[in-house]
Amino acid sequence: MKQHSLFKHRQFLLLATVLLFGCGQQAATTLAPQEITRATTCSLDGMTLADYPGPKAQIFYAGQAKPEYFCDLLELFNVLLKPEQIRKVAAAYVQDMAQTDWDHPQGHWIAARTAWYVAGSRKTGSMGPTLGSFFTEKDAKAFAAANGGRVLKFGDITPAMADLSGSENHAGAM
């Protein structure tokens, strides 16, 4: 009888492992970055993303099947770095600007938390001065050498740098 119970216990553990692995795979697939279309609008201000230069961003919140989009990286950081931001972020993506055109960026999504950023460059986005995002530090440094600015990691970006109050007040903080 004891052996029968052990066999049932092992079957249960195997089934539970398979189910957990399967759920994890489904969640990862579901949270893949979504492409921007001509109709995609910014979650904060309703601007059409395709109408503006510079890198875009998207956030998947926990329990949300579709991302919220941002027409500028400053908007992304403004949302993520607010003290009152309590929604659990399941994934956040930005575009690798070394792989796409600054004026009409398409695709090339990378994880926001592992990207390299350039603050204070001469390039602008939908909100004026903005951050550039890159997959590698080498690409970020090359962009900064060509366009000005300084290279930062995700954790180096402060709420003051992502301040959206006033049209271009945040430029001085970068």
C-alpha positions as semicolon CSV with decimal commas, in nm:
position;residue;x (nm);y (nm);z (nm)
1;M;0,000;0,000;0,000
2;K;0,284;0,236;0,085
3;Q;0,442;0,182;-0,259
4;H;0,111;0,263;-0,432
5;S;0,093;0,592;-0,242
6;L;0,452;0,678;-0,338
7;F;0,373;0,606;-0,703
8;K;0,066;0,834;-0,691
9;H;0,274;1,107;-0,524
10;R;0,537;1,087;-0,801
11;Q;0,268;1,100;-1,068
12;F;0,123;1,411;-0,907
13;L;0,466;1,581;-0,889
14;L;0,536;1,498;-1,253
15;L;0,199;1,634;-1,363
16;A;0,244;1,948;-1,153
17;T;0,590;2,006;-1,303
18;V;0,460;1,967;-1,658
19;L;0,171;2,205;-1,589
20;L;0,395;2,467;-1,430
21;F;0,645;2,446;-1,715
22;G;0,365;2,475;-1,969
23;C;0,214;2,777;-1,793
24;G;0,552;2,946;-1,780
25;Q;0,603;2,892;-2,153
26;Q;0,259;3,032;-2,229
27;A;0,324;3,342;-2,017
28;A;0,658;3,406;-2,188
29;T;0,500;3,373;-2,532
30;T;0,210;3,598;-2,437
31;L;0,446;3,870;-2,318
32;A;0,644;3,897;-2,640
33;P;0,669;4,258;-2,758
34;Q;0,395;4,366;-2,995
35;E;0,461;4,559;-3,316
36;I;0,335;4,912;-3,358
37;T;0,079;4,977;-3,632
38;R;-0,040;5,304;-3,788
39;A;-0,328;5,293;-3,538
40;T;-0,118;5,239;-3,222
41;T;-0,157;5,525;-2,977
42;C;0,022;5,633;-2,663
43;S;-0,139;5,525;-2,336
44;L;-0,061;5,859;-2,170
45;D;-0,155;6,119;-2,428
46;G;-0,324;5,944;-2,720
47;M;-0,057;6,048;-2,973
48;T;-0,014;5,816;-3,271
49;L;0,324;5,648;-3,221
50;A;0,408;5,613;-3,592
51;D;0,388;5,992;-3,638
52;Y;0,693;6,071;-3,423
53;P;1,067;6,001;-3,427
54;G;1,269;5,828;-3,160
55;P;1,241;5,504;-2,967
56;K;0,905;5,382;-2,843
57;A;0,824;5,166;-2,542
58;Q;0,564;4,920;-2,419
59;I;0,472;4,778;-2,080
60;F;0,285;4,459;-2,001
61;Y;0,129;4,479;-1,657
62;A;0,063;4,155;-1,468
63;G;-0,263;3,998;-1,577
64;Q;-0,280;4,214;-1,889
65;A;-0,273;4,042;-2,230
66;K;-0,195;4,355;-2,432
67;P;0,075;4,613;-2,367
68;E;0,038;4,982;-2,298
69;Y;0,242;5,186;-2,544
70;F;0,449;5,501;-2,499
71;C;0,556;5,738;-2,777
72;D;0,870;5,842;-2,590
73;L;1,108;5,676;-2,345
74;L;1,071;5,965;-2,102
75;E;0,704;5,868;-2,068
76;L;0,803;5,509;-1,995
77;F;1,044;5,613;-1,721
78;N;0,802;5,872;-1,587
79;V;0,547;5,594;-1,533
80;L;0,791;5,331;-1,402
81;L;0,974;5,560;-1,159
82;K;0,674;5,730;-0,999
83;P;0,655;5,651;-0,627
84;E;0,283;5,584;-0,665
85;Q;0,341;5,326;-0,942
86;I;0,217;5,007;-0,775
87;R;0,101;4,801;-1,074
88;K;0,319;4,493;-1,117
89;V;0,517;4,519;-1,439
90;A;0,544;4,179;-1,607
91;A;0,760;4,305;-1,897
92;A;0,878;4,634;-2,046
93;Y;1,036;4,680;-2,387
94;V;1,217;4,957;-2,573
95;Q;1,360;4,966;-2,925
96;D;1,724;4,902;-3,012
97;M;1,802;5,220;-3,201
98;A;2,125;5,076;-3,343
99;Q;1,904;4,842;-3,548
100;T;1,627;5,076;-3,664
101;D;1,582;5,421;-3,815
102;W;1,552;5,704;-3,559
103;D;1,292;5,894;-3,761
104;H;1,070;5,591;-3,829
105;P;1,159;5,316;-3,580
106;Q;1,014;4,971;-3,642
107;G;1,061;4,650;-3,442
108;H;1,388;4,553;-3,274
109;W;1,235;4,533;-2,926
110;I;1,464;4,467;-2,630
111;A;1,405;4,434;-2,255
112;A;1,398;4,780;-2,098
113;R;1,576;4,673;-1,779
114;T;1,882;4,536;-1,959
115;A;1,910;4,805;-2,228
116;W;2,173;5,079;-2,238
117;Y;2,051;5,439;-2,266
118;V;2,192;5,768;-2,387
119;A;2,067;6,084;-2,215
120;G;2,127;6,438;-2,338
121;S;2,191;6,370;-2,707
122;R;2,099;6,608;-2,989
123;K;1,831;6,364;-3,110
124;T;1,469;6,433;-3,022
125;G;1,158;6,223;-2,981
126;S;0,788;6,302;-2,962
127;M;0,832;6,503;-2,641
128;G;1,149;6,691;-2,743
129;P;1,480;6,580;-2,586
130;T;1,465;6,210;-2,510
131;L;1,666;5,901;-2,427
132;G;1,810;5,668;-2,688
133;S;1,795;5,293;-2,616
134;F;2,044;5,028;-2,724
135;F;2,102;4,656;-2,679
136;T;2,477;4,691;-2,630
137;E;2,696;4,935;-2,443
138;K;2,916;4,957;-2,753
139;D;2,623;5,082;-2,964
140;A;2,521;5,330;-2,693
141;K;2,876;5,468;-2,676
142;A;2,894;5,500;-3,056
143;F;2,562;5,687;-3,059
144;A;2,680;5,919;-2,779
145;A;3,006;5,988;-2,964
146;A;2,811;6,085;-3,278
147;N;2,518;6,269;-3,117
148;G;2,636;6,379;-2,775
149;G;2,504;6,260;-2,442
150;R;2,609;6,017;-2,175
151;V;2,562;5,642;-2,150
152;L;2,347;5,505;-1,867
153;K;2,197;5,178;-1,746
154;F;1,830;5,145;-1,647
155;G;1,907;5,195;-1,277
156;D;2,097;5,519;-1,347
157;I;1,789;5,698;-1,478
158;T;1,623;5,913;-1,213
159;P;1,268;6,048;-1,179
160;A;1,406;6,400;-1,239
161;M;1,540;6,288;-1,577
162;A;1,193;6,161;-1,675
163;D;1,001;6,465;-1,552
164;L;0,727;6,551;-1,802
165;S;0,610;6,874;-1,636
166;G;0,649;7,160;-1,880
167;S;0,725;7,107;-2,246
168;E;1,101;7,055;-2,220
169;N;1,188;7,113;-1,853
170;H;1,340;6,765;-1,832
171;A;1,613;6,859;-2,080
172;G;1,820;7,023;-1,808
173;A;1,806;6,714;-1,589
174;M;1,963;6,502;-1,863
